[in-house]
Amino acid sequence: MTVRNILRTSVGGKDLRIRVSNANGDQPLVTDSVYVGRQDSGASVVPGSSRRLTFGGSTAVTIPPGAMAISDPLPGPVPALTSLTVSLHVVGTTGVITAHNRAMQHSYKSTSGDHAADESSTTYQTESSAWYFVNAAIVDAPEQVETVATLGDSITSSVGTTIDTNRRWPDVLADRYAQLPEPRRLAISNEGISGNRVLGGVAKAGSAGASALARLDKDVLTKPGVRTVLVLEGINDIYAGATTEELTAGYRQLIARVHAAGRCIVGGTLTPMGSSFVYTPEKEAVRQAVNTFIRSSREFDGVADFDAATRDPADPARLAAAYDGGDGLHPNDAGNAAMGKAPNLDSLRCK
């Protein structure tokens, strides 16, 4: 099997490295052919842009269950805000697949065989809305550019936006930084997982992944250059019955661990859910209390008020009608644009 993932860069740089993950696997993952190129359209690669990656000088790598591998640097420039193709041929069976569901970006599966080097889309006949095996794309920036990691659930993964258009709110945030002079730019690493929770979650096939507390180190703090964690998570915990006290205790653990790692953490207020399946008056009371903690406790290093950016002024428990993706919970393209404009750009530096 060959899979072709489509990834979008935030900042540009050089010497691209790809981190390949078998974090949830139950057997070794073997890939003997990994190519990176620039996306033309769909599964097609810009002719002549596809280049082979190596791992420790070898074109093949075996990744044990629970582990990751990082490629050797690929010499040459990588433009900012560019869609890349990352194609991997997997040898033999995969067992449990490490994937990112509901990525709001199509990936492509080929017919049988190694088609990683193919620049046409002919053999890639199956679409998927998940990313497979790819954990990160890393570049060396011309200046030291620090990174904001957006830690969250489906609202950060931006379910509700138009697929293949990069209208997630972290993309909007990246676009804003790209307009700044280089010394003020920050990179964005989107760490949203649909269904994820702060407190609970089990990493297994088809699940919402390990909880934010469980995956903080693996998904965020081990990525090069991460300076700031912007956390927007807790709706799924509330839906599962978490109390205000339990959720704020979870936030305090995230805060303590991020600070212990020498980074800063910004709290994002929880967006409205008043016309969604999550809503009950009791759960809304928890959301409001949690947002009061985020805004007023001063335990976070800063606040991004996503709730204020997206709520209906006439009914603050609900999303504004223009921002509702259709289920009362997930903001649409316009809602994500409003969310991406909510954080103060300089405040995310936490300096």
Backbone torsions as a table, in degrees:
resi	resn	phi	psi	omega
1	MET	NA	138.5	171.5
2	THR	-120.4	132.7	176.3
3	VAL	-116.5	142.9	178.7
4	ARG	-120.0	110.4	178.1
5	ASN	-92.9	147.5	175.4
6	ILE	-114.0	117.6	-178.8
7	LEU	-119.4	149.0	177.3
8	ARG	-113.1	129.9	177.0
9	THR	-77.2	160.5	170.5
10	SER	-104.4	-80.0	173.5
11	VAL	-82.6	160.4	174.3
12	GLY	-94.5	174.6	179.2
13	GLY	176.6	-144.9	179.2
14	LYS	-147.1	174.3	173.9
15	ASP	54.4	57.9	-178.6
16	LEU	-60.1	135.7	170.9
17	ARG	-126.2	144.3	178.5
18	ILE	-115.6	132.5	176.5
19	ARG	-100.2	120.7	-177.5
20	VAL	-105.2	134.5	-170.8
21	SER	-119.3	137.5	167.5
22	ASN	-122.0	35.8	-171.4
23	ALA	-58.3	-36.6	-177.4
24	ASN	-103.4	5.5	-176.3
25	GLY	-69.4	155.3	176.4
26	ASP	-113.3	8.9	175.1
27	GLN	-156.2	163.6	179.9
28	PRO	-58.8	141.4	174.3
29	LEU	-100.3	122.9	-178.4
30	VAL	-116.0	122.3	173.6
31	THR	-127.3	134.2	-177.0
32	ASP	-116.7	8.1	-177.3
33	SER	-159.5	110.2	179.3
34	VAL	-130.0	123.7	-178.9
35	TYR	-125.1	145.5	175.9
36	VAL	-122.4	136.3	176.0
37	GLY	-147.5	-173.2	175.3
38	ARG	-101.5	133.1	-179.5
39	GLN	-67.9	135.2	171.5
40	ASP	-90.5	-71.4	171.5
41	SER	-156.4	148.0	-177.6
42	GLY	52.7	-129.8	179.9
43	ALA	-88.3	0.9	-177.7
44	SER	-78.0	145.2	179.5
45	VAL	-108.7	140.8	175.4
46	VAL	-55.7	123.0	-176.6
47	PRO	-54.2	132.6	177.9
48	GLY	84.6	-2.5	-177.2
49	SER	-94.3	-11.2	-174.2
50	SER	-77.8	130.6	-178.3
51	ARG	-136.6	146.7	-175.0
52	ARG	-86.9	138.5	174.9
53	LEU	-92.5	153.5	172.6
54	THR	-125.7	161.2	179.9
55	PHE	-130.3	106.8	-174.9
56	GLY	60.8	32.4	179.1
57	GLY	86.6	-6.6	-178.8
58	SER	-105.5	148.4	176.7
59	THR	-79.9	-10.6	-179.7
60	ALA	-115.8	151.9	176.2
61	VAL	-147.8	142.0	174.8
62	THR	-113.2	123.7	-175.0
63	ILE	-113.2	117.4	-179.2
64	PRO	-64.6	160.3	175.4
65	PRO	-56.2	135.2	178.4
66	GLY	84.6	-1.9	-173.7
67	ALA	-111.4	174.5	175.3
68	MET	-134.8	162.0	175.6
69	ALA	-133.1	145.1	178.7
70	ILE	-117.8	136.6	-176.0
71	SER	-75.5	164.2	169.6
72	ASP	-68.1	154.8	177.0
73	PRO	-61.4	138.9	176.2
74	LEU	-98.6	110.0	-174.1
75	PRO	-59.2	142.7	176.3
76	GLY	120.9	166.1	-176.9
77	PRO	-77.8	153.3	174.1
78	VAL	-128.3	114.9	-177.4
79	PRO	-69.0	154.9	173.4
80	ALA	-72.7	154.8	173.2
81	LEU	49.6	48.3	-176.6
82	THR	-122.9	139.4	177.9
83	SER	-86.4	120.9	179.6
84	LEU	-105.7	150.8	170.0
85	THR	-102.7	133.5	174.2
86	VAL	-125.1	109.6	-173.4
87	SER	-111.7	128.8	-177.3
88	LEU	-126.2	130.8	170.8
89	HIS	-97.6	122.6	-179.4
90	VAL	-98.6	128.2	-179.1
91	VAL	-86.5	128.2	176.9
92	GLY	72.7	-153.4	-178.5
93	THR	-86.0	156.4	-177.1
94	THR	-98.7	-22.2	-169.7
95	GLY	65.3	-145.6	177.7
96	VAL	-68.4	126.9	-175.3
97	ILE	-90.8	134.6	172.0
98	THR	-86.9	115.5	-174.6
99	ALA	-145.0	162.2	175.8
100	HIS	-115.2	100.7	-177.9
101	ASN	-73.0	155.8	175.8
102	ARG	52.9	51.7	-178.0
103	ALA	-78.5	-7.7	-175.6
104	MET	59.9	30.5	177.5
105	GLN	-151.7	129.5	176.9
106	HIS	-72.5	137.7	163.8
107	SER	-113.1	173.0	-171.3
108	TYR	-137.2	139.9	176.0
109	LYS	-111.3	140.8	-177.0
110	SER	-94.2	172.2	164.2
111	THR	-65.9	172.1	-174.4
112	SER	-61.3	150.4	177.9
113	GLY	109.2	175.9	-179.6
114	ASP	-90.6	107.4	179.3
115	HIS	-120.6	20.2	-176.1
116	ALA	-61.4	-33.7	-177.9
117	ALA	-84.2	-11.1	-177.8
118	ASP	-65.7	129.2	178.7
119	GLU	-93.4	-15.6	175.9
120	SER	-85.4	167.8	179.7
121	SER	-97.5	6.5	-170.0
122	THR	-56.8	-43.4	-175.2
123	THR	-86.2	-6.6	-177.2
124	TYR	-99.3	86.9	-171.1
125	GLN	-101.1	-8.1	-175.8
126	THR	-116.1	123.5	177.5
127	GLU	-91.7	152.4	173.5
128	SER	-144.4	154.2	176.9
129	SER	-101.8	24.2	178.9
130	ALA	-119.1	154.6	166.6
131	TRP	-94.1	141.3	-177.2
132	TYR	-117.5	124.0	168.6
133	PHE	70.0	-18.4	-176.1
134	VAL	-89.7	125.6	-176.0
135	ASN	-103.7	-31.9	-177.3
136	ALA	-165.4	151.7	167.9
137	ALA	-116.5	125.3	-171.1
138	ILE	-124.1	132.4	176.4
139	VAL	-126.7	157.3	168.7
140	ASP	-90.6	117.1	-177.7
141	ALA	-81.1	153.9	-179.6
142	PRO	-61.5	-33.8	168.3
143	GLU	-116.9	162.0	177.4
144	GLN	-65.8	108.6	-179.9
145	VAL	-108.3	120.6	178.7
146	GLU	-84.2	165.8	-170.4
147	THR	-122.2	141.5	168.5
148	VAL	-101.6	120.8	174.9
149	ALA	-96.5	122.1	179.7
150	THR	-95.0	107.0	-175.1
151	LEU	-97.5	119.7	-176.3
152	GLY	-171.1	-160.2	-175.0
153	ASP	-115.4	-147.1	-176.8
154	SER	-65.7	-22.9	178.8
155	ILE	-72.9	-29.5	173.9
156	THR	-84.2	-34.9	170.3
157	SER	-65.8	-18.1	172.0
158	SER	70.6	41.4	166.8
159	VAL	-58.6	133.7	-175.3
160	GLY	112.1	-16.5	175.7
161	THR	-88.1	169.6	179.8
162	THR	-76.7	124.7	-176.1
163	ILE	-64.1	146.0	176.4
164	ASP	69.9	16.9	-178.1
165	THR	-117.3	-2.3	177.8
166	ASN	55.0	49.2	178.1
167	ARG	-107.3	18.7	173.9
168	ARG	-63.2	151.1	-179.4
169	TRP	-63.3	-33.9	173.1
170	PRO	-63.6	-30.2	174.4
171	ASP	-66.6	-41.3	177.5
172	VAL	-61.5	-40.9	177.5
173	LEU	-62.5	-42.8	177.8
174	ALA	-62.3	-40.7	178.1
175	ASP	-61.3	-38.7	178.7
176	ARG	-64.6	-43.8	179.3
177	TYR	-64.8	-33.2	-178.9
178	ALA	-64.6	-20.7	179.8
179	GLN	-84.3	-9.4	-177.2
180	LEU	-86.2	159.4	170.2
181	PRO	-58.8	148.9	-173.9
182	GLU	-50.7	-41.8	-177.7
183	PRO	-62.4	-17.9	-178.0
184	ARG	-103.4	0.0	-176.4
185	ARG	-77.3	149.1	170.7
186	LEU	-130.2	148.2	172.8
187	ALA	-85.1	159.9	179.6
188	ILE	-123.2	131.4	174.2
189	SER	-120.4	112.0	-176.0
190	ASN	-83.6	114.6	-179.0
191	GLU	-115.0	35.5	176.1
192	GLY	-84.2	138.3	176.6
193	ILE	-130.2	124.3	-178.9
194	SER	-58.7	129.8	179.2
195	GLY	84.8	-1.1	-174.2
196	ASN	-68.8	155.5	178.5
197	ARG	-128.0	160.1	171.4
198	VAL	-72.1	-43.5	-168.1
199	LEU	-99.9	-31.9	-173.0
200	GLY	-134.2	164.1	179.9
201	GLY	146.1	142.0	-177.3
202	VAL	-121.3	129.0	-180.0
203	ALA	-81.3	97.3	175.2
204	LYS	-151.2	169.0	-176.1
205	ALA	-55.7	129.8	176.6
206	GLY	79.5	1.6	-177.2
207	SER	-88.2	179.0	176.8
208	ALA	-89.7	13.0	176.2
209	GLY	83.5	169.5	175.1
210	ALA	-63.0	152.4	-178.8
211	SER	-61.9	163.6	176.5
212	ALA	-57.5	-39.1	178.2
213	LEU	-64.1	-35.0	-178.0
214	ALA	-79.4	-30.2	-172.8
215	ARG	-104.3	2.9	-176.5
216	LEU	-54.6	-49.1	-178.3
217	ASP	-67.2	-50.3	-173.4
218	LYS	-65.7	-44.5	-173.1
219	ASP	-89.3	-21.9	-171.9
220	VAL	-122.2	-62.7	-168.0
221	LEU	-72.2	-18.6	177.7
222	THR	-87.6	-3.6	179.9
223	LYS	-84.8	133.8	-175.6
224	PRO	-59.7	137.6	171.0
225	GLY	85.1	-2.6	-178.0
226	VAL	-67.6	118.7	178.6
227	ARG	-104.4	-37.8	-172.4
228	THR	-130.0	136.4	171.9
229	VAL	-105.7	121.3	175.7
230	LEU	-106.6	105.7	-173.3
231	VAL	-100.6	126.4	174.9
232	LEU	-132.8	90.5	-171.8
233	GLU	-160.0	144.0	178.2
234	GLY	148.3	-18.9	179.4
235	ILE	-59.3	-43.6	-179.1
236	ASN	-68.4	-31.0	174.7
237	ASP	-65.2	-43.7	179.1
238	ILE	-62.4	-42.7	178.3
239	TYR	-59.7	-35.9	-178.7
240	ALA	-80.6	-3.6	175.5
241	GLY	106.3	9.2	179.9
242	ALA	-64.9	144.4	176.9
243	THR	-89.4	167.6	175.6
244	THR	-58.3	-43.2	-177.8
245	GLU	-64.3	-42.0	179.8
246	GLU	-65.4	-42.6	-177.2
247	LEU	-70.6	-41.1	177.9
248	THR	-67.8	-31.3	174.2
249	ALA	-64.7	-38.5	176.0
250	GLY	-64.1	-42.9	175.9
251	TYR	-59.2	-42.3	-178.0
252	ARG	-63.4	-34.3	175.4
253	GLN	-67.8	-42.2	175.9
254	LEU	-59.5	-46.0	180.0
255	ILE	-59.1	-47.9	-177.6
256	ALA	-62.1	-42.2	-177.0
257	ARG	-72.6	-37.8	176.8
258	VAL	-65.9	-43.4	177.6
259	HIS	-64.0	-38.9	179.0
260	ALA	-63.2	-27.5	178.1
261	ALA	-85.5	2.9	178.0
262	GLY	78.6	21.3	179.6
263	ARG	-113.7	176.3	176.4
264	CYS	-117.2	162.3	-174.9
265	ILE	-138.0	129.8	179.6
266	VAL	-111.4	135.0	179.9
267	GLY	-93.9	132.5	174.5
268	GLY	-101.5	127.1	178.3
269	THR	-66.6	146.8	-176.8
270	LEU	-74.8	130.3	-175.7
271	THR	-73.0	159.7	-175.6
272	PRO	-62.2	151.9	-178.5
273	MET	-139.4	15.7	-167.1
274	GLY	-63.7	-22.8	177.8
275	SER	-112.4	24.0	-178.1
276	SER	-107.6	173.1	177.3
277	PHE	-66.0	-17.5	-179.1
278	VAL	-75.0	-28.1	-166.0
279	TYR	-69.2	132.2	157.3
280	THR	-142.4	159.1	177.6
281	PRO	-56.6	-36.5	-179.6
282	GLU	-67.5	-42.2	-179.7
283	LYS	-70.2	-34.3	175.7
284	GLU	-64.2	-37.2	177.4
285	ALA	-62.5	-38.0	176.9
286	VAL	-65.9	-45.0	179.2
287	ARG	-57.9	-45.2	-179.4
288	GLN	-63.6	-41.1	179.4
289	ALA	-66.2	-40.0	177.7
290	VAL	-63.9	-42.2	178.6
291	ASN	-65.2	-35.1	175.0
292	THR	-62.0	-41.9	176.7
293	PHE	-61.0	-46.6	-177.6
294	ILE	-61.6	-43.5	-176.9
295	ARG	-73.8	-36.6	-163.7
296	SER	-112.3	-16.1	-172.8
297	SER	-72.6	-24.2	-175.6
298	ARG	64.5	17.8	178.4
299	GLU	-85.0	-29.8	169.8
300	PHE	-76.3	158.8	178.2
301	ASP	-79.4	-11.7	178.4
302	GLY	-173.5	173.1	-177.7
303	VAL	-133.6	135.9	168.7
304	ALA	-112.8	114.8	-171.0
305	ASP	-91.8	78.8	178.6
306	PHE	-68.6	-31.0	177.5
307	ASP	-61.0	-50.1	-179.5
308	ALA	-63.2	-31.5	-177.2
309	ALA	-74.2	-21.5	-170.9
310	THR	-121.5	-8.9	-173.1
311	ARG	-78.8	159.2	175.5
312	ASP	-80.8	118.0	-178.2
313	PRO	-57.2	-30.3	-178.5
314	ALA	-82.3	-17.3	-179.0
315	ASP	-151.5	80.7	-170.0
316	PRO	-62.0	-12.9	176.7
317	ALA	-76.6	-13.4	-176.2
318	ARG	-111.8	153.6	168.4
319	LEU	-64.1	145.3	170.5
320	ALA	-58.1	140.8	-175.0
321	ALA	-56.8	-36.5	-178.7
322	ALA	-69.5	-14.8	-176.4
323	TYR	-107.6	-3.3	-173.8
324	ASP	-80.1	122.6	178.7
325	GLY	-76.2	-1.3	174.7
326	GLY	120.9	-15.1	-179.1
327	ASP	-117.2	6.2	179.3
328	GLY	76.0	2.2	-175.9
329	LEU	-124.8	-45.6	-174.3
330	HIS	-98.3	121.3	177.0
331	PRO	-66.2	148.2	178.4
332	ASN	-85.5	-164.5	-179.5
333	ASP	-57.6	-46.4	-179.4
334	ALA	-65.4	-39.0	177.2
335	GLY	-64.3	-40.3	177.0
336	ASN	-66.9	-34.4	175.3
337	ALA	-61.7	-42.1	178.2
338	ALA	-64.9	-39.3	179.2
339	MET	-66.7	-41.6	-179.5
340	GLY	-65.4	-21.8	178.6
341	LYS	-92.3	-5.5	-174.6
342	ALA	-72.3	-44.4	-177.0
343	PRO	-69.3	140.5	169.8
344	ASN	-72.7	122.4	-171.5
345	LEU	-61.7	-44.1	-177.8
346	ASP	-71.2	-29.0	-177.9
347	SER	-67.8	-25.4	180.0
348	LEU	-71.4	-10.1	174.3
349	ARG	-76.7	-20.9	179.3
350	CYS	54.1	39.4	179.4
351	LYS	-120.0	NA	NA
